Amino acid sequence: MTNSLALKGVIATSPAVLFTIGGTEYTQAAATPPPSTQQSPLHTITSSGHTRSYLLSTPEHFDSSHPIPVIFAFHGHGQDAQHMETYSDLDQLPAIIVYPDGNKDTTGKRAWESAPYAQTNTHHEDSQLVRDILHQLDHTYSVDHSRIYATGKSNGGGFAARLGCTMPDVFAAVAPVAGAYYPDTHTHCATTTTSPVSIMEVHGTDDKTIDYQGGTSHGKHYISGRQLTDEFARRNRCATPPPAHLADVATTDGAKRLSWTNCAGSSEAVHYAVQGGGHNWPGSSHQKSSGPGPYNTRFSTTTRIWEFFSRHHH
């Protein structure tokens, strides 16, 4: 059965199946989503002894009796949940979208666990927050726990990567964007899991904030997006790496796609080198508010994320 899910203003002109929930196929047109115009409801939760907050977006039309996927979306350092909701365009997707607010660091900027400036590193408070939010959602929605995903930008992208590394029992796939991959994002990963976590990493080749090639910030080294993807591919036992040189990879829709294949459990490891892209969310209807340029408008990050997530479940 196919159902055309109303995706908050997107008009279906050439539907394609994007997801199946409870035996129902949902479709979306290949169209550019409109700008987000309103904030989703704010929720609070007590986690690790602190009051935390998150925005919660749900599809306009869905049967709450059928299991529904959940996407966690983490904002960048110094941003907040409302910023992330506005520029990511994730509200258009047929899933529950959770936009948590990071705790403030010593300078008053919101940040996420795994970055050297975060105040939640010692007791892994942000990881616990994710588990607590999922538990809270279970009281209201029929959450499909085989389809839990994480994305984020910059520091939030680094945290999404960390969740894929340390909580493979929870997350089926992660998709960090312009991520800051400090050591805590890719070390001390879970080793006993039987469920590999797929990754799709997106990074602009002209990113001047978190360099495409990796670098140092806040006194800590961070690895490149390609190196992070390679780490996931190693854990997922991918047998076939991509070409060693970007020059040997064709450019499609403004990006070069590097894919590690023949991985365990039908998992994937994919890296998109967004050509000429800066430290932002490529293709966003609010791209300039997502971070500094230059801006690549040909590559649609949100569309690619959903296509990727839709292929993976535990």
C-alpha positions in Angstrom: 0.0 0.0 0.0 1.3 3.5 -0.9 0.4 6.6 1.0 1.4 10.1 0.0 2.5 11.7 3.2 2.1 15.4 3.5 5.5 16.7 4.2 4.8 20.2 5.5 4.3 22.2 2.3 6.1 19.9 -0.2 3.9 19.3 -3.3 4.2 15.8 -4.7 4.8 16.0 -8.4 6.9 12.9 -9.0 6.5 10.6 -6.1 9.0 8.0 -5.1 8.8 5.6 -2.2 11.0 6.8 0.6 10.0 4.7 3.6 7.7 1.9 4.7 6.0 2.2 8.1 3.7 -0.6 9.3 3.4 -1.9 5.8 2.5 1.5 4.3 4.8 3.0 1.7 5.3 6.8 2.1 6.3 9.0 -0.8 7.8 12.4 -1.3 8.3 14.4 -4.5 11.8 15.2 -5.6 11.3 18.9 -4.7 13.2 21.5 -2.8 11.5 21.8 0.6 10.2 25.3 1.6 11.8 27.3 4.4 10.8 26.4 7.9 8.5 29.0 9.3 7.7 28.0 12.8 9.3 26.3 15.8 8.2 22.9 16.9 6.9 22.4 20.5 9.5 22.7 23.3 9.8 19.8 25.7 11.7 19.5 28.9 13.2 16.5 30.6 15.2 15.8 33.8 18.4 14.0 32.8 21.5 13.4 34.9 20.0 15.6 37.5 19.6 18.6 35.2 16.6 20.1 33.3 17.3 19.7 29.6 15.2 20.8 26.7 14.4 19.7 23.1 12.2 20.6 20.2 10.0 17.8 18.8 8.7 17.7 15.3 6.2 15.0 14.1 4.9 14.4 10.5 1.6 16.2 9.7 -0.1 12.9 8.9 0.9 9.6 10.3 -0.7 6.7 12.1 0.6 6.8 15.7 -0.3 3.1 16.1 2.4 2.2 13.6 6.1 2.2 14.5 7.8 5.4 13.3 11.5 6.2 12.9 13.3 8.8 15.1 16.1 11.2 13.9 18.1 13.1 16.5 19.5 16.4 15.1 22.3 18.2 17.0 23.1 21.8 16.5 26.6 23.3 16.1 28.7 24.9 18.9 27.1 28.2 19.9 23.8 27.4 18.1 20.6 25.9 19.6 17.8 23.6 18.7 15.8 26.3 16.9 18.8 27.1 14.6 19.1 23.4 13.8 15.4 23.0 13.0 15.4 26.1 10.8 18.4 25.3 8.5 18.3 21.5 8.4 14.9 21.2 6.7 14.5 17.8 8.5 10.9 18.6 9.5 9.9 17.7 5.9 10.7 14.0 6.6 8.2 11.2 7.6 9.9 10.7 11.0 9.9 12.1 14.5 12.7 14.7 14.6 14.3 15.5 18.0 16.3 18.7 18.3 18.0 18.8 21.7 19.7 21.9 23.2 23.3 21.4 24.2 24.5 22.5 27.7 26.4 25.7 27.9 30.2 25.6 28.1 32.4 27.9 30.1 31.9 30.7 27.6 28.1 30.4 27.6 27.9 28.7 24.2 25.9 25.5 23.9 28.0 22.5 23.1 28.0 18.7 22.9 29.9 15.9 24.6 33.1 14.8 22.8 34.4 18.4 22.1 37.2 19.6 24.4 35.2 22.6 25.5 32.0 20.7 26.5 31.1 20.5 30.1 29.3 17.1 29.7 32.2 14.9 28.9 33.1 13.5 32.3 29.8 11.7 33.0 28.6 11.4 29.4 25.6 13.4 30.2 24.6 14.1 26.6 24.6 10.4 25.7 22.4 9.8 28.7 20.1 12.6 27.6 19.6 10.7 24.3 18.6 7.5 26.1 16.3 9.5 28.4 14.5 11.3 25.5 13.9 8.0 23.7 12.4 6.6 26.9 10.2 9.6 27.2 9.1 9.2 23.5 8.1 5.6 24.2 5.4 6.8 26.5 3.7 8.8 23.7 4.6 7.2 20.4 5.2 3.8 18.8 8.9 4.3 18.2 10.5 2.0 15.7 13.7 1.1 17.7 15.2 -0.5 14.6 15.2 2.9 12.9 16.9 5.4 15.2 19.3 7.8 13.5 21.5 10.8 14.3 22.7 13.7 12.4 24.3 17.1 13.4 26.5 19.9 12.2 30.0 20.7 13.3 30.2 20.0 17.1 26.8 18.4 16.7 28.1 16.3 13.8 31.0 15.1 16.0 28.5 14.1 18.7 26.4 12.2 16.1 29.5 10.3 15.1 30.2 9.5 18.8 26.8 8.1 19.2 27.4 5.8 16.3 30.7 4.7 17.9 29.5 4.2 21.5 25.8 3.4 21.1 25.5 0.9 18.2 22.7 -0.8 20.2 20.6 2.3 19.6 21.5 3.8 16.3 21.2 2.1 12.9 22.9 4.9 11.0 24.4 8.4 11.5 25.0 11.3 9.1 27.3 14.0 10.5 27.7 17.2 8.5 30.9 19.4 8.6 31.7 17.5 11.8 34.5 18.3 14.3 35.9 14.8 14.9 38.0 15.2 18.1 39.4 12.0 19.6 36.3 11.3 21.8 34.1 11.0 18.7 35.9 7.9 17.3 37.7 6.2 20.2 36.6 3.9 23.0 33.9 2.5 20.7 31.6 -0.4 21.6 33.2 -3.7 20.7 30.6 -6.2 21.6 27.8 -5.1 19.2 26.5 -7.4 16.5 24.8 -4.5 14.7 27.2 -2.3 12.6 26.3 1.3 12.3 26.2 2.8 8.8 27.6 6.3 8.3 27.2 9.0 5.7 29.6 11.9 6.3 29.3 15.2 4.5 32.0 17.9 4.4 32.8 20.9 2.3 36.2 20.9 0.7 36.6 24.7 1.4 35.6 24.5 5.0 37.7 27.1 6.8 36.3 26.4 10.3 36.8 22.6 10.5 39.3 21.9 7.7 38.4 19.3 5.2 41.8 17.7 5.7 41.7 17.7 9.5 43.6 20.0 11.9 43.7 21.4 15.4 41.2 23.4 17.3 40.8 24.3 21.0 44.1 22.6 21.6 43.0 19.2 20.3 43.6 17.4 17.0 40.5 16.5 14.9 40.6 14.0 12.0 39.1 14.6 8.6 35.6 13.4 7.5 37.2 10.9 5.2 39.3 9.5 8.0 36.3 9.2 10.3 34.4 7.4 7.6 37.3 5.0 7.1 37.2 4.3 10.9 33.6 3.3 10.6 34.4 1.2 7.5 37.1 -0.6 9.5 34.7 -1.4 12.3 32.0 -2.5 9.8 34.6 -4.8 8.1 34.1 -3.2 4.7 36.2 -5.1 2.2 36.5 -2.6 -0.7 37.7 1.0 -0.1 37.1 3.9 -2.5 39.8 5.4 -4.8 42.7 6.9 -2.9 42.6 10.2 -4.6 39.6 12.6 -5.0 40.7 13.4 -8.5 39.8 9.9 -9.5 36.2 10.3 -8.4 33.5 11.9 -10.6 31.5 14.9 -9.4 27.8 14.5 -9.3 25.4 17.2 -8.0 28.3 19.2 -6.7 29.9 16.5 -4.7 32.3 13.5 -5.0 30.9 10.4 -3.4 33.4 8.0 -1.8 31.9 4.6 -0.8 33.4 1.7 1.2 31.6 -1.4 0.0 31.0 -5.1 0.9 30.5 -4.3 4.5 29.2 -6.5 7.3 25.5 -6.8 7.8 24.5 -4.7 4.8 26.0 -1.6 6.4 27.5 1.3 4.5 30.2 3.8 4.9 29.9 6.9 2.6 31.7 10.2 2.5 30.6 13.2 0.4 33.3 15.7 -0.5 31.1 18.8 -1.2 33.0 20.7 -3.9 33.7 24.3 -2.9 31.5 23.9 0.2 32.2 25.8 3.4 31.2 25.2 7.0 27.5 24.9 6.5 24.5 22.7 5.6 24.7 22.4 1.8 21.5 22.8 -0.1 19.6 24.3 2.8 16.8 26.8 2.2 18.5 28.7 5.1 22.1 27.8 4.1 23.7 31.1 5.1 22.3 30.9 8.6 23.7 27.4 9.0 27.3 28.6 8.9 30.0 30.5 6.9 30.5 30.0 3.2 31.3 29.4 0.5 27.9 27.9 -0.3 27.3 24.8 -2.6 23.6 24.8 -3.6 23.7 21.8 -5.9 24.1 19.2 -3.2 21.0 18.6 -1.1 22.2 17.4 2.3 18.8 16.6 3.7 17.6 14.7 0.7 20.8 12.5 0.8 20.5 12.0 4.5 16.9 10.7 4.2 17.8 8.4 1.2 20.6 7.0 3.3 18.7 6.5 6.5 15.9 4.9 4.6 18.2 2.0 3.6 19.3 1.1 7.1 17.7 -0.5 10.1 18.8 -2.8 12.9 
